[in-house]
C-alpha cells in the first residue's frame, strides 16, 4: 500500500469533457504529507477484504469498519456534488474496469 500524488492537466478527460473548467489562477498546486505512516493488510490470492477486517491492521470493531446510514448519505452527497471524475466509471478509457473497482460499491 502506498500514497501517490500526481498533478496533471485533466482538462478534457477528467472534467466531464471540459465542461468543468480548471481554475489555473489557483496555481501552483501543491500537496504535502508530513509524518505519514501507512500500514495495511494486503489483499492478494485467497485474502479477502473480510479477512483484513479481522487483522491487526483494521480498526477494532465493526462500528469503526462500517459506514452508518448518515455517513453513506454524506458520501453520496460528496460524490454527487464534488466528484468530477471516477476512473471506475470511465467506459471510454476502461472497457473492463480495474479490479479494485469491484470494491467501489457506493
C-alpha positions as CSV (number, residue, x, y, z in Angstrom):
1,X,0.0,0.0,0.0
2,X,1.2,3.5,-0.6
3,X,0.2,7.0,-1.4
4,X,0.9,8.6,-4.7
5,X,0.0,12.1,-5.7
6,X,0.1,13.4,-9.2
7,X,-1.0,16.8,-10.6
8,X,-1.8,16.7,-14.2
9,X,-3.8,18.6,-16.8
10,X,-7.1,16.6,-17.0
11,X,-8.9,19.5,-18.7
12,X,-10.7,17.2,-21.2
13,X,-10.9,13.7,-20.0
14,X,-11.3,14.3,-16.2
15,X,-13.7,17.3,-16.3
16,X,-16.8,15.9,-17.9
17,X,-15.4,16.6,-21.4
18,X,-14.1,20.0,-20.5
19,X,-17.4,21.2,-19.1
20,X,-15.9,21.9,-15.7
21,X,-13.0,24.3,-16.2
22,X,-9.8,24.1,-14.2
23,X,-9.0,27.3,-12.3
24,X,-5.4,27.8,-13.3
25,X,-5.3,31.1,-11.3
26,X,-5.1,28.8,-8.2
27,X,-1.7,27.5,-9.3
28,X,0.8,26.5,-8.2
29,X,-1.0,23.4,-6.9
30,X,0.9,21.9,-4.0
31,X,0.3,18.8,-1.9
32,X,2.4,17.8,1.1
33,X,2.4,15.0,3.5
34,X,4.2,15.1,6.9
35,X,4.8,12.2,9.2
36,X,2.6,9.9,7.2
37,X,2.8,6.3,8.1
38,X,0.8,3.7,6.2
39,X,0.2,0.2,7.5
40,X,-2.3,-2.2,5.9
41,X,-3.5,-5.6,5.0
42,X,-2.5,-6.9,1.6
43,X,-5.4,-8.4,-0.5
44,X,-3.8,-11.0,-2.8
45,X,-4.5,-14.6,-3.7
46,X,-7.1,-16.0,-1.3
47,X,-7.0,-13.0,1.1
48,X,-10.3,-11.1,1.1
49,X,-11.5,-7.8,2.4
50,X,-13.3,-9.6,5.2
51,X,-10.2,-11.3,6.4
52,X,-8.4,-7.9,6.5
53,X,-11.2,-6.6,8.7
54,X,-10.2,-9.0,11.5
55,X,-6.5,-8.4,11.0
56,X,-4.2,-6.3,13.3
57,X,-4.3,-3.6,10.7
58,X,-8.1,-2.9,10.9
59,X,-9.8,-0.5,13.3
60,X,-11.2,-2.6,16.2
61,X,-14.9,-3.4,16.0
62,X,-17.4,-3.5,13.2
63,X,-18.7,0.0,14.2
64,X,-15.3,1.5,13.1
65,X,-15.3,-0.5,9.9
66,X,-18.8,0.2,8.7
67,X,-20.5,3.4,7.4
68,X,-23.7,4.4,9.2
69,X,-26.7,5.3,7.0
70,X,-25.9,9.0,7.8
71,X,-22.3,8.6,6.7
72,X,-23.4,6.9,3.5
73,X,-25.8,9.8,2.7
74,X,-22.9,12.2,3.3
75,X,-20.6,10.2,1.0
76,X,-23.3,10.1,-1.7
77,X,-23.7,13.9,-1.4
78,X,-20.0,14.5,-1.8
79,X,-19.9,12.1,-4.8
80,X,-22.9,13.9,-6.4
81,X,-21.6,17.5,-6.0
82,X,-17.8,17.2,-5.8
83,X,-16.6,14.2,-7.7
84,X,-16.0,15.1,-11.3
85,X,-14.2,12.0,-12.5
86,X,-14.1,8.4,-11.4
87,X,-12.0,6.1,-13.4
88,X,-14.1,3.2,-12.3
89,X,-17.0,4.5,-14.3
90,X,-14.9,5.7,-17.3
91,X,-16.1,3.3,-20.0
92,X,-14.2,5.2,-22.8
93,X,-10.8,4.6,-21.2
94,X,-11.5,1.3,-19.4
95,X,-13.9,-1.1,-21.2
96,X,-13.2,-3.5,-18.3
97,X,-12.9,-1.6,-15.0
98,X,-9.7,-2.2,-13.0
99,X,-10.0,-4.9,-10.4
100,X,-10.1,-2.5,-7.4
101,X,-13.3,-1.0,-8.8
102,X,-15.2,-4.1,-7.6
103,X,-14.7,-2.8,-4.1
104,X,-16.3,0.6,-5.1
105,X,-19.8,-0.3,-4.0
106,X,-21.3,3.1,-3.1
